[in-house]
Amino acid sequence: GVLEDVTPQDLKTMMEVNVLGCMYTARAVVGGMKERRKGRIVFTSSMAGQCGLYGFSGYSASKFAVRGMAESLQMEVAPYDVCVCV
C-alpha cells in the first residue's frame, strides 16, 4: 500500500525478508564459491525493483535494494569467476 498506510513493523519485515534474506543467504555461500572459483548467485526481484510503482513505495525500496546489493556483490566476486544476477 501507500507508505502512510503501511505500518513501521510491516516495512521492517519487508526489508528483513527481501533484503536481509538475500544478504544472509549470499553471505553463507559466497566464501565457498570464491574458494572453488566457481558459482552463480541468483536473486529474485520484480519490476518494482526496476522502477517505482504507485502504492508500492516500501516494496519497491526493498527490491531496489536487492538490485543494488546484487550489482555491488557482482563486482566483489567477479575476480573469482562467480556470477551474480537478478
Number of C-alpha atoms within 10 A of each C-alpha: 12 12 14 9 8 14 11 12 9 11 16 12 13 18 19 15 12 20 21 16 14 19 17 11 12 17 11 11 13 19 12 12 18 16 10 12 15 15 17 15 18 12 18 12 18 14 11 18 20 12 12 16 13 11 14 15 17 21 22 21 20 24 24 22 18 25 21 14 17 22 14 12 19 18 12 13 20 14 11 14 15 20 19 21 13 15
